Amino acid sequence: MSVNISFPRQEEIKQIYFIKFIARVPVNDYLGGATLFIILAGHQCVIVMRNFLFASGFFLLIAVSCTSGRLQETESGSFLYNFEPMPMDTANSLQYKWDNKEILSSIQLDGMESPDNWELSYGNRANVGAISLSNEKVTEGNSSIKFVCPTKLPEPLGAGGRYWGRQDLTRKFNLVDFSEYNRIAISVYPEFRGFRKLYLTLILHNEGNVPDRYGKEGWHTVMLKNNQWNKMVMEIPHLPRDKVTGITISYGLQGNEPDAADTIVYYIDNLVFEKVEADYYEGWGTDQAISFSHSGYNSKDKKTAFTSLKDGDKFRLVNLATNKTVLEKDIQKETNRFGTFTVFDFSEVRAAGTYKIAYGNVESSPFPVNPDVWLPVIEKITNQFYVQRCGYEQPGIHLKCHSDWYTVYQGDTIIMAGGWHDAGDLSQSYWQTASATAGFFRLAAQYKAKNKKLSDRLIEEGKWGLEWLHKNRFDGLQVISWTTMDSYTDGIIGTYDDKHVQPGGRTSTNDNYYSIIADVEASIALSESDPELSKKCLGFANEYWTLLQEVRQPWNTERLSVALMAGTKLYGLTKNEEVKQLIIAFADSLMTFQQVEPMNWSIPLNGFFYATRRTDRFFGYNHSCPAASPIPGLVELCRLFPNDDKYPDWYKSIELHANYLKRIAQLTAPYYMIPANIYRLNGTEDDAQILQGIKLDENHYLRMFPVWQAFRGNSSVILSPAQGLASANRLLKDPEMHSIALAQLEWMQGKNPFSQSLMYGEGYDFTPQYAVFTDDITGGLPVGILTRDDLDIPYWKMPVLHNYKELWGQPAFRMMELLYYLND
């Protein structure tokens, strides 16, 4: 017997569970006369409500502990603790909205009654796919176009190879003007026998400008449901479509799992252009929405939301349990170079509950206030990594993978499957695996006293990464630093699709320093539960530290920052005097890279770091951040040695940098998104982007977003300095610094110009992500919001593609690190 629970509203949630026995709980305080039945079955449960009374469209999510019978778990947390992927609530997703948008007008481009205008292409090679007219699967008319293609070619890809190319099927046009329409749609029926996850890509071609030079504009990746008709849609209001030359359906030959077919088939029918009310996609304003933290607000923290709308002088905060206004207050105004914002500050509301903001005719979606609103976020991040485990079977998602990823060491063949895939392309990086491992153990130690169940689960996930780090240790400091999979393999060593990678002969000291940090955090977290492994981890950390001192390398801000952090962690456990002296020397060197005196600029900034001893390049990144911040290691020094003679120097350096971040964050109020970096004009094509920033003097500009090329997305770019700021604030105790660091989390969770949660399955209006081997994952985070062309304006278009909307592990562990510092 099963029950389908449906909440009749946009944020509708449908879950099905199996019934075994029933418990009855009154919930009058919440729903005014409703009765709640809890139906339990082992670790699963059903929630059934009688006499539903919804206040202002509110629905109640009840979290039930199915092991103890007490209301103590988040609604999806039980899956995490039972080592099951969390279910995906797609009712709050943008995909749900896209699928249900009103079509204002449309024009059919092709009914697939003839193949005459269709063309196959496979790069510069002979086609491996074939097409034909078919009446087997049809949505309208008499026929569809049938596409057949192998999933791979019998050719080795080599250690750095990704997949076997793309077989494209293109509908050709002769410079047709479709500017009246803003959405492409096509019906697709895939028959990918044995595939658990499958996708196709839509590509628009407009003469001379789409796709762009990076091959990023005009592409959209859609996950499909097998053996049924799917409607693929791509909104394109941001793209020129006045001289359309083609629309492509692209299939990537990325192999197949061992139990799946090595040939795929799909049918396409009814290609149309449509006109819809397009999603808001560019600007600093909030369009017609209220921008707020979808994950909610901690009781003790500052609580703000805002909108670009002007509709009165007061706002209301409504408690959804009672449907009563608990606060009515004057709005605030924030005017800057980005526009005028109506700001709502409700920091005085500390009582736990679920609330909404009402302003004029606009209301926010519900959000919680409680002592730890970030607990469900931590659980969902953990779920992301769990689903991304390499070498681990996830039923319904993928088989045990990459058992033919191997190395040969001293005559032995070592299977390298393990750790976590770092991204939607199944790549894996040593330093990122180490960082995630350290993050799990660090948070586990922090939560041990207040939530042992979570702590134990974080340790279990940390151990998965730790095991891979430990087997990826070879002569000296050699490790396998980076591997890209991007294809299914047969799992058998000795066939052409193997991924044979040897340890790098060139040492990347960042890998080894991050390994030290992971081993030390593991040693601390495992000291009681697994003392033998704890001791082993400390031994590995000491071994790498000793070996690293024999390596001569050019020091820069990045390497010094990572080395200093690793050394402070190691000293915290060993109290080794030689380690102490070395990390103090690291700190001395690091501080020489910092600008101490204010610059003679329009904004007299100081406290920032240069990337090297030269003053023409500033410390920062375009989208990937090996060293999150220069200052957490300095903070650790201050905490370890408060009586040291050099303490005032360390403290001053920390304070200068934290105040620098605090100052530049004001420029993006009320978001307080930390701007990316200072840039110096250099006579290259980068200058076009640099000039879009805030002018500091004739040669220097401050950009809100990085200068970047094809790879764009700022999730890690904002979370990393926020980590440094939150770390510094453990010493400085500045409430404003805390709020700015927190604002970077809130940006990720919906408090951004698009009012979209960037975490899949958390909050509202989260977009699908490029995660083609797993499909979307609850807790998944993308590379992040980007800019268009040379502009310095937030840009979050509908199409899904790598890497801006690609599922990445890096933003996830950066968020874990930031949460740790904010909670410390």
Solvent accessible surface area in square Angstrom, and as a share of the most:
residue,aa,sasa,rsa
1,M,181,0.81
2,S,61,0.39
3,V,34,0.20
4,N,93,0.48
5,I,19,0.10
6,S,56,0.36
7,F,14,0.06
8,P,110,0.69
9,R,58,0.21
10,Q,91,0.40
11,E,10,0.05
12,E,28,0.13
13,I,18,0.09
14,K,117,0.50
15,Q,45,0.20
16,I,104,0.53
17,Y,26,0.10
18,F,128,0.53
19,I,47,0.24
20,K,155,0.66
21,F,114,0.47
22,I,104,0.53
23,A,41,0.32
24,R,146,0.53
25,V,44,0.25
26,P,92,0.58
27,V,9,0.05
28,N,89,0.46
29,D,121,0.63
30,Y,111,0.42
31,L,12,0.06
32,G,49,0.47
33,G,39,0.37
34,A,0,0.00
35,T,11,0.06
36,L,0,0.00
37,F,44,0.18
38,I,8,0.04
39,I,6,0.03
40,L,20,0.10
41,A,19,0.15
42,G,58,0.56
43,H,61,0.27
44,Q,51,0.22
45,C,20,0.12
46,V,0,0.00
47,I,31,0.16
48,V,46,0.26
49,M,11,0.05
50,R,118,0.43
51,N,91,0.47
52,F,80,0.33
53,L,105,0.52
54,F,67,0.28
55,A,22,0.17
56,S,63,0.41
57,G,39,0.37
58,F,11,0.04
59,F,14,0.06
60,L,18,0.09
61,L,76,0.38
62,I,19,0.10
63,A,29,0.22
64,V,9,0.05
65,S,0,0.00
66,C,14,0.08
67,T,106,0.62
68,S,55,0.36
69,G,46,0.44
70,R,148,0.54
71,L,101,0.50
72,Q,85,0.38
73,E,15,0.07
74,T,25,0.14
75,E,87,0.39
76,S,10,0.07
77,G,0,0.00
78,S,17,0.11
79,F,25,0.11
80,L,0,0.00
81,Y,34,0.13
82,N,58,0.30
83,F,77,0.32
84,E,50,0.22
85,P,40,0.25
86,M,8,0.04
87,P,42,0.27
88,M,73,0.33
89,D,31,0.16
90,T,65,0.38
91,A,12,0.09
92,N,17,0.09
93,S,1,0.01
94,L,10,0.05
95,Q,56,0.25
96,Y,75,0.29
97,K,65,0.27
98,W,2,0.01
99,D,88,0.46
100,N,97,0.50
101,K,42,0.18
102,E,132,0.59
103,I,73,0.37
104,L,97,0.48
105,S,43,0.27
106,S,64,0.42
107,I,71,0.36
108,Q,92,0.41
109,L,19,0.10
110,D,17,0.09
111,G,12,0.12
112,M,0,0.00
113,E,82,0.37
114,S,47,0.30
115,P,52,0.33
116,D,122,0.63
117,N,75,0.38
118,W,18,0.06
119,E,85,0.38
120,L,35,0.17
121,S,43,0.28
122,Y,8,0.03
123,G,69,0.67
124,N,164,0.84
125,R,127,0.46
126,A,88,0.68
127,N,70,0.36
128,V,48,0.28
129,G,9,0.09
130,A,59,0.46
131,I,44,0.23
132,S,56,0.36
133,L,77,0.38
134,S,11,0.07
135,N,121,0.62
136,E,103,0.46
137,K,56,0.24
138,V,49,0.28
139,T,62,0.36
140,E,62,0.28
141,G,53,0.51
142,N,121,0.62
143,S,12,0.08
144,S,0,0.00
145,I,1,0.00
146,K,45,0.19
147,F,0,0.00
148,V,52,0.30
149,C,0,0.00
150,P,36,0.23
151,T,0,0.00
152,K,33,0.14
153,L,19,0.09
154,P,106,0.67
155,E,65,0.29
156,P,100,0.63
157,L,40,0.20
158,G,39,0.38
159,A,54,0.42
160,G,66,0.64
161,G,18,0.17
162,R,105,0.38
163,Y,57,0.22
164,W,10,0.04
165,G,29,0.27
166,R,42,0.16
167,Q,0,0.00
168,D,30,0.16
169,L,0,0.00
170,T,13,0.07
171,R,27,0.10
172,K,88,0.37
173,F,28,0.12
174,N,131,0.67
175,L,80,0.40
176,V,54,0.31
177,D,92,0.48
178,F,14,0.06
179,S,55,0.35
180,E,115,0.52
181,Y,24,0.09
182,N,19,0.10
183,R,5,0.02
184,I,0,0.00
185,A,1,0.01
186,I,1,0.01
187,S,18,0.12
188,V,0,0.00
189,Y,29,0.11
190,P,0,0.00
191,E,53,0.24
192,F,3,0.01
193,R,175,0.64
194,G,37,0.36
195,F,27,0.11
196,R,72,0.26
197,K,38,0.16
198,L,8,0.04
199,Y,21,0.08
200,L,0,0.00
201,T,2,0.01
202,L,0,0.00
203,I,6,0.03
204,L,0,0.00
205,H,52,0.23
206,N,2,0.01
207,E,88,0.39
208,G,87,0.84
209,N,72,0.37
210,V,7,0.04
211,P,42,0.26
212,D,42,0.22
213,R,175,0.64
214,Y,60,0.23
215,G,26,0.25
216,K,24,0.10
217,E,21,0.09
218,G,1,0.01
219,W,50,0.17
220,H,5,0.02
221,T,8,0.05
222,V,18,0.11
223,M,44,0.20
224,L,13,0.07
225,K,135,0.57
226,N,36,0.18
227,N,91,0.47
228,Q,81,0.36
229,W,76,0.27
230,N,21,0.11
231,K,95,0.40
232,M,0,0.00
233,V,7,0.04
234,M,0,0.00
235,E,1,0.01
236,I,0,0.00
237,P,36,0.22
238,H,10,0.04
239,L,9,0.05
240,P,54,0.34
241,R,33,0.12
242,D,61,0.31
243,K,96,0.41
244,V,0,0.00
245,T,37,0.22
246,G,1,0.01
247,I,0,0.00
248,T,3,0.02
249,I,0,0.00
250,S,0,0.00
251,Y,11,0.04
252,G,3,0.03
253,L,0,0.00
254,Q,9,0.04
255,G,2,0.02
256,N,11,0.05
257,E,11,0.05
258,P,84,0.53
259,D,79,0.41
260,A,12,0.09
261,A,10,0.08
262,D,85,0.44
263,T,57,0.33
264,I,0,0.00
265,V,25,0.15
266,Y,0,0.00
267,Y,3,0.01
268,I,0,0.00
269,D,0,0.00
270,N,44,0.23
271,L,0,0.00
272,V,17,0.09
273,F,0,0.00
274,E,5,0.02
275,K,83,0.35
276,V,3,0.02
277,E,145,0.65
278,A,33,0.26
279,D,32,0.17
280,Y,62,0.23
281,Y,51,0.20
282,E,35,0.16
283,G,15,0.15
284,W,15,0.05
285,G,21,0.20
286,T,1,0.01
287,D,64,0.33
288,Q,123,0.55
289,A,36,0.28
290,I,8,0.04
291,S,0,0.00
292,F,8,0.03
293,S,0,0.00
294,H,10,0.04
295,S,4,0.02
296,G,0,0.00
297,Y,4,0.01
298,N,11,0.06
299,S,16,0.10
300,K,143,0.61
301,D,11,0.06
302,K,100,0.42
303,K,0,0.00
304,T,19,0.11
305,A,0,0.00
306,F,0,0.00
307,T,0,0.00
308,S,44,0.28
309,L,34,0.17
310,K,121,0.51
311,D,59,0.31
312,G,36,0.34
313,D,96,0.50
314,K,104,0.44
315,F,2,0.01
316,R,94,0.34
317,L,0,0.00
318,V,5,0.03
319,N,26,0.13
320,L,3,0.01
321,A,31,0.24
322,T,75,0.43
323,N,74,0.38
324,K,137,0.58
325,T,58,0.34
326,V,72,0.41
327,L,30,0.15
328,E,106,0.47
329,K,56,0.24
330,D,83,0.43
331,I,24,0.12
332,Q,85,0.38
333,K,96,0.41
334,E,50,0.22
335,T,97,0.56
336,N,42,0.21
337,R,136,0.50
338,F,32,0.13
339,G,31,0.30
340,T,68,0.39
341,F,2,0.01
342,T,1,0.01
343,V,14,0.08
344,F,0,0.00
345,D,21,0.11
346,F,0,0.00
347,S,33,0.21
348,E,93,0.42
349,V,17,0.10
350,R,137,0.50
351,A,67,0.52
352,A,70,0.54
353,G,25,0.24
354,T,38,0.22
355,Y,3,0.01
356,K,8,0.03
357,I,0,0.00
358,A,6,0.05
359,Y,1,0.00
360,G,50,0.48
361,N,144,0.74
362,V,34,0.19
363,E,90,0.40
364,S,11,0.07
365,S,29,0.18
366,P,18,0.11
367,F,1,0.00
368,P,42,0.26
369,V,1,0.00
370,N,44,0.23
371,P,105,0.66
372,D,42,0.22
373,V,4,0.02
374,W,5,0.02
375,L,35,0.18
376,P,34,0.22
377,V,0,0.00
378,I,0,0.00
379,E,6,0.03
380,K,14,0.06
381,I,0,0.00
382,T,0,0.00
383,N,1,0.00
384,Q,1,0.01
385,F,7,0.03
386,Y,5,0.02
387,V,4,0.02
388,Q,3,0.01
389,R,14,0.05
390,C,0,0.00
391,G,9,0.09
392,Y,58,0.22
393,E,87,0.39
394,Q,1,0.00
395,P,105,0.66
396,G,51,0.49
397,I,23,0.12
398,H,10,0.05
399,L,40,0.20
400,K,128,0.54
401,C,21,0.13
402,H,7,0.03
403,S,32,0.21
404,D,1,0.00
405,W,1,0.00
406,Y,28,0.11
407,T,0,0.00
408,V,57,0.33
409,Y,53,0.20
410,Q,141,0.63
411,G,71,0.69
412,D,91,0.47
413,T,73,0.43
414,I,43,0.22
415,I,64,0.32
416,M,0,0.00
417,A,13,0.10
418,G,8,0.08
419,G,0,0.00
420,W,2,0.01
421,H,4,0.02
422,D,12,0.06
423,A,4,0.03
424,G,3,0.03
425,D,17,0.09
426,L,8,0.04
427,S,2,0.01
428,Q,2,0.01
429,S,2,0.01
430,Y,0,0.00
431,W,32,0.11
432,Q,18,0.08
433,T,2,0.01
434,A,0,0.00
435,S,3,0.02
436,A,1,0.01
437,T,0,0.00
438,A,3,0.02
439,G,1,0.01
440,F,0,0.00
441,F,0,0.00
442,R,15,0.05
443,L,1,0.00
444,A,1,0.01
445,A,47,0.36
446,Q,37,0.17
447,Y,3,0.01
448,K,94,0.40
449,A,108,0.83
450,K,126,0.53
451,N,38,0.19
452,K,125,0.53
453,K,81,0.34
454,L,0,0.00
455,S,2,0.01
456,D,61,0.32
457,R,7,0.03
458,L,0,0.00
459,I,22,0.11
460,E,78,0.35
461,E,0,0.00
462,G,0,0.00
463,K,62,0.26
464,W,53,0.19
465,G,0,0.00
466,L,2,0.01
467,E,112,0.50
468,W,3,0.01
469,L,1,0.01
470,H,25,0.11
471,K,65,0.28
472,N,0,0.00
473,R,34,0.12
474,F,15,0.06
475,D,74,0.38
476,G,42,0.40
477,L,15,0.08
478,Q,54,0.24
479,V,9,0.05
480,I,3,0.02
481,S,45,0.29
482,W,131,0.46
483,T,4,0.02
484,T,10,0.06
485,M,3,0.01
486,D,6,0.03
487,S,3,0.02
488,Y,29,0.11
489,T,17,0.10
490,D,35,0.18
491,G,27,0.26
492,I,107,0.55
493,I,72,0.37
494,G,68,0.65
495,T,51,0.30
496,Y,82,0.31
497,D,7,0.04
498,D,23,0.12
499,K,9,0.04
500,H,81,0.36
501,V,19,0.11
502,Q,90,0.40
503,P,21,0.13
504,G,32,0.31
505,G,74,0.71
506,R,224,0.82
507,T,49,0.29
508,S,51,0.33
509,T,9,0.05
510,N,18,0.09
511,D,2,0.01
512,N,0,0.00
513,Y,1,0.00
514,Y,19,0.07
515,S,1,0.01
516,I,0,0.00
517,I,8,0.04
518,A,0,0.00
519,D,2,0.01
520,V,0,0.00
521,E,10,0.04
522,A,0,0.00
523,S,6,0.04
524,I,77,0.39
525,A,16,0.13
526,L,0,0.00
527,S,60,0.39
528,E,133,0.60
529,S,83,0.54
530,D,39,0.20
531,P,85,0.53
532,E,145,0.65
533,L,38,0.19
534,S,10,0.07
535,K,161,0.68
536,K,99,0.42
537,C,0,0.00
538,L,47,0.23
539,G,39,0.37
540,F,43,0.18
541,A,0,0.00
542,N,57,0.29
543,E,81,0.36
544,Y,2,0.01
545,W,15,0.05
546,T,83,0.48
547,L,48,0.24
548,L,2,0.01
549,Q,71,0.31
550,E,128,0.57
551,V,47,0.27
552,R,232,0.84
553,Q,30,0.13
554,P,102,0.64
555,W,86,0.30
556,N,31,0.16
557,T,0,0.00
558,E,39,0.18
559,R,67,0.24
560,L,1,0.01
561,S,7,0.05
562,V,6,0.03
563,A,0,0.00
564,L,0,0.00
565,M,20,0.09
566,A,0,0.00
567,G,0,0.00
568,T,4,0.03
569,K,29,0.12
570,L,0,0.00
571,Y,23,0.09
572,G,31,0.30
573,L,64,0.32
574,T,43,0.25
575,K,120,0.51
576,N,63,0.32
577,E,99,0.45
578,E,140,0.63
579,V,6,0.04
580,K,39,0.17
581,Q,99,0.44
582,L,54,0.27
583,I,0,0.00
584,I,17,0.08
585,A,47,0.37
586,F,13,0.06
587,A,0,0.00
588,D,50,0.26
589,S,35,0.22
590,L,0,0.00
591,M,34,0.15
592,T,89,0.51
593,F,2,0.01
594,Q,15,0.07
595,Q,33,0.15
596,V,57,0.33
597,E,115,0.52
598,P,79,0.50
599,M,48,0.21
600,N,150,0.77
601,W,22,0.08
602,S,82,0.53
603,I,31,0.16
604,P,55,0.35
605,L,2,0.01
606,N,32,0.16
607,G,0,0.00
608,F,6,0.02
609,F,4,0.02
610,Y,14,0.05
611,A,10,0.08
612,T,40,0.24
613,R,154,0.56
614,R,167,0.61
615,T,83,0.48
616,D,55,0.28
617,R,142,0.52
618,F,11,0.05
619,F,32,0.13
620,G,29,0.27
621,Y,42,0.16
622,N,55,0.28
623,H,22,0.10
624,S,32,0.21
625,C,2,0.01
626,P,27,0.17
627,A,3,0.02
628,A,12,0.09
629,S,8,0.05
630,P,3,0.02
631,I,0,0.00
632,P,8,0.05
633,G,2,0.02
634,L,0,0.00
635,V,0,0.00
636,E,22,0.10
637,L,0,0.00
638,C,2,0.01
639,R,111,0.41
640,L,53,0.26
641,F,18,0.07
642,P,77,0.48
643,N,143,0.73
644,D,36,0.19
645,D,133,0.69
646,K,70,0.30
647,Y,51,0.19
648,P,86,0.54
649,D,75,0.39
650,W,0,0.00
651,Y,66,0.25
652,K,106,0.45
653,S,4,0.03
654,I,0,0.00
655,E,68,0.31
656,L,32,0.16
657,H,12,0.05
658,A,0,0.00
659,N,65,0.34
660,Y,17,0.06
661,L,6,0.03
662,K,45,0.19
663,R,113,0.41
664,I,2,0.01
665,A,0,0.00
666,Q,68,0.30
667,L,44,0.22
668,T,0,0.00
669,A,4,0.03
670,P,9,0.06
671,Y,3,0.01
672,Y,60,0.23
673,M,1,0.00
674,I,1,0.01
675,P,4,0.02
676,A,20,0.15
677,N,13,0.06
678,I,2,0.01
679,Y,38,0.14
680,R,94,0.34
681,L,45,0.23
682,N,84,0.43
683,G,73,0.70
684,T,73,0.43
685,E,109,0.49
686,D,37,0.19
687,D,26,0.14
688,A,44,0.34
689,Q,8,0.03
690,I,2,0.01
691,L,92,0.46
692,Q,81,0.36
693,G,9,0.09
694,I,26,0.13
695,K,95,0.40
696,L,4,0.02
697,D,47,0.24
698,E,123,0.55
699,N,66,0.34
700,H,15,0.07
701,Y,18,0.07
702,L,0,0.00
703,R,0,0.00
704,M,2,0.01
705,F,0,0.00
706,P,0,0.00
707,V,15,0.09
708,W,0,0.00
709,Q,69,0.31
710,A,26,0.20
711,F,109,0.46
712,R,19,0.07
713,G,0,0.00
714,N,1,0.01
715,S,0,0.00
716,S,2,0.01
717,V,11,0.07
718,I,1,0.00
719,L,0,0.00
720,S,2,0.01
721,P,24,0.15
722,A,0,0.00
723,Q,15,0.06
724,G,0,0.00
725,L,0,0.00
726,A,4,0.03
727,S,0,0.00
728,A,0,0.00
729,N,18,0.09
730,R,19,0.07
731,L,38,0.19
732,L,31,0.15
733,K,147,0.62
734,D,29,0.15
735,P,109,0.69
736,E,73,0.33
737,M,4,0.02
738,H,42,0.19
739,S,28,0.18
740,I,4,0.02
741,A,0,0.00
742,L,10,0.05
743,A,7,0.06
744,Q,0,0.00
745,L,0,0.00
746,E,8,0.03
747,W,1,0.00
748,M,0,0.00
749,Q,0,0.00
750,G,0,0.00
751,K,12,0.05
752,N,0,0.00
753,P,0,0.00
754,F,16,0.06
755,S,11,0.07
756,Q,12,0.05
757,S,0,0.00
758,L,2,0.01
759,M,0,0.00
760,Y,7,0.03
761,G,14,0.14
762,E,15,0.07
763,G,17,0.17
764,Y,29,0.11
765,D,29,0.15
766,F,3,0.01
767,T,2,0.01
768,P,16,0.10
769,Q,5,0.02
770,Y,14,0.05
771,A,3,0.02
772,V,4,0.02
773,F,8,0.03
774,T,7,0.04
775,D,29,0.15
776,D,15,0.08
777,I,6,0.03
778,T,4,0.02
779,G,0,0.00
780,G,0,0.00
781,L,0,0.00
782,P,0,0.00
783,V,2,0.01
784,G,0,0.00
785,I,0,0.00
786,L,10,0.05
787,T,1,0.01
788,R,61,0.22
789,D,97,0.50
790,D,52,0.27
791,L,55,0.27
792,D,12,0.06
793,I,59,0.30
794,P,0,0.00
795,Y,1,0.00
796,W,5,0.02
797,K,3,0.01
798,M,10,0.05
799,P,1,0.01
800,V,2,0.01
801,L,3,0.01
802,H,63,0.28
803,N,7,0.04
804,Y,5,0.02
805,K,2,0.01
806,E,9,0.04
807,L,1,0.01
808,W,36,0.13
809,G,4,0.03
810,Q,1,0.00
811,P,1,0.00
812,A,0,0.00
813,F,1,0.01
814,R,2,0.01
815,M,0,0.00
816,M,0,0.00
817,E,10,0.05
818,L,0,0.00
819,L,1,0.00
820,Y,35,0.13
821,Y,8,0.03
822,L,23,0.11
823,N,49,0.25
824,D,80,0.42
